[in-house]
Amino acid sequence: MSKQSRIFKLCKLKFFKSILERLLSLINPSWRKQMTQNLNTQSNNLITQDYQFTQTWFLNVCQYWPELFSRLGWNSKEPKMILEIGCFEGQATCWMLENLIDNENSQIFCLDIFEVPEEEQTGQYKYDLKDLFQRFIHNVSVTGKEDLVQVLVGDSKYNLSQLVSHELSFDFIYVDGSHDAKDVLADAILGWMLLKKGGLMIFDDYLWEFFEQDIVSAPKMGIDSFINCYSREIRIIRTPQNYQVCLLKK
Ligand SMILES: C[S@@+](CC[C@H](N)C(=O)[O-])C[C@H]1O[C@@H](n2cnc3c(N)ncnc32)[C@H](O)[C@@H]1O
């Protein structure tokens, strides 16, 4: 395709996108703007309120979440089931409680061993693990929605198997637990069994390179293997960054 025809195609796409945005704002002018604004304001709460966070991993990667959930038509007023695999101090949990949940019948299940492997605890990556669980409980209680949170302590594979045997199902699953490729693959497969059709799964740390050449100790190979095996059931959602991977269940 010549350069001119590529530019022409791009202009056409932009033209249709602007028409669609206009139509949406005619239906409800304040809808999109309001929701994105609300969600952005709430992210600031994670810094200004009485939270105890020693890491800002989630705040570094979540900038696009407000727009993504708004684009997918997420309605926090409806009862929602959310599963977070790996919650650490609860920064993502608190963000989800503040932004994705506004119904007393909603629930967030949080799975964690509340440990970080010794080998990841080097140099600048020394985490304050003392009282990690208490810090998680404190942070979640700051939201005032702690009654909506179920915590399952232990290796995620076993707790996920329990959830599968109880036939629970979820609207959104955030996979951010063990970073070993085989563990991420196991979390993905078991999590997928729990995800509703039309549900969303986000993987963190797709491009994590902590162990450099040691690819079996990083999430990417686990995520890629999962996507390959389940490709018929998956729609990949484009995001402005590649550090996380977002999948919709067809
Ligand atoms: C990167 S942190 C999660 C951060 C959190 N999602 C956030 O955004 O604030 C990873 C967490 O996974 C947990 N984890 C590691 N291996 C696990 C396993 N096999 N089962 C359950 N949790 C695990 C660790 O204890 C740690 O708290």
The ligand as an SDF file (V2000), in Angstrom:
LIG
                    3D

 27 29  0  0  0  0  0  0  0  0999 V2000
    3.0640   -7.3740   42.6240 C   0  0  0  0  0  0  0  0  0  0  0  0
    2.3240   -7.8640   44.1030 S   0  0  0  0  0  0  0  0  0  0  0  0
    0.6140   -7.4660   43.8690 C   0  0  0  0  0  0  0  0  0  0  0  0
    0.3670   -5.9820   43.8200 C   0  0  0  0  0  0  0  0  0  0  0  0
   -1.0860   -5.5870   43.8360 C   0  0  0  0  0  0  0  0  0  0  0  0
   -1.8790   -6.2750   42.8310 N   0  0  0  0  0  0  0  0  0  0  0  0
   -1.1940   -4.0970   43.5920 C   0  0  0  0  0  0  0  0  0  0  0  0
   -1.3730   -3.7250   42.4350 O   0  0  0  0  0  0  0  0  0  0  0  0
   -1.0890   -3.2970   44.5300 O   0  0  0  0  0  0  0  0  0  0  0  0
    2.3410   -9.6070   43.9620 C   0  0  0  0  0  0  0  0  0  0  0  0
    1.6970  -10.3160   45.1260 C   0  0  0  0  0  0  0  0  0  0  0  0
    1.5260  -11.6860   44.7550 O   0  0  0  0  0  0  0  0  0  0  0  0
    1.6800  -12.4740   45.8970 C   0  0  0  0  0  0  0  0  0  0  0  0
    2.0160  -13.8510   45.4790 N   0  0  0  0  0  0  0  0  0  0  0  0
    3.1960  -14.3210   44.9910 C   0  0  0  0  0  0  0  0  0  0  0  0
    3.1140  -15.6350   44.7150 N   0  0  0  0  0  0  0  0  0  0  0  0
    1.8550  -16.0140   45.0360 C   0  0  0  0  0  0  0  0  0  0  0  0
    1.1590  -17.2670   44.9910 C   0  0  0  0  0  0  0  0  0  0  0  0
    1.7290  -18.3810   44.5140 N   0  0  0  0  0  0  0  0  0  0  0  0
   -0.1270  -17.2870   45.3930 N   0  0  0  0  0  0  0  0  0  0  0  0
   -0.7270  -16.1510   45.8460 C   0  0  0  0  0  0  0  0  0  0  0  0
   -0.1200  -14.9580   45.9200 N   0  0  0  0  0  0  0  0  0  0  0  0
    1.1470  -14.8740   45.5170 C   0  0  0  0  0  0  0  0  0  0  0  0
    2.7790  -11.7810   46.7120 C   0  0  0  0  0  0  0  0  0  0  0  0
    2.6370  -12.1040   48.0760 O   0  0  0  0  0  0  0  0  0  0  0  0
    2.5040  -10.2910   46.4220 C   0  0  0  0  0  0  0  0  0  0  0  0
    1.7440   -9.7230   47.4420 O   0  0  0  0  0  0  0  0  0  0  0  0
  1  2  1  0
  2  3  1  0
  2 10  1  0
  3  4  1  0
  4  5  1  0
  5  6  1  0
  5  7  1  0
  7  8  2  0
  7  9  1  0
 10 11  1  0
 11 12  1  0
 11 26  1  0
 12 13  1  0
 13 14  1  0
 13 24  1  0
 14 15  1  0
 14 23  1  0
 15 16  2  0
 16 17  1  0
 17 18  1  0
 17 23  2  0
 18 19  1  0
 18 20  2  0
 20 21  1  0
 21 22  2  0
 22 23  1  0
 24 25  1  0
 24 26  1  0
 26 27  1  0
M  CHG  2   2   1   9  -1
M  END
$$$$
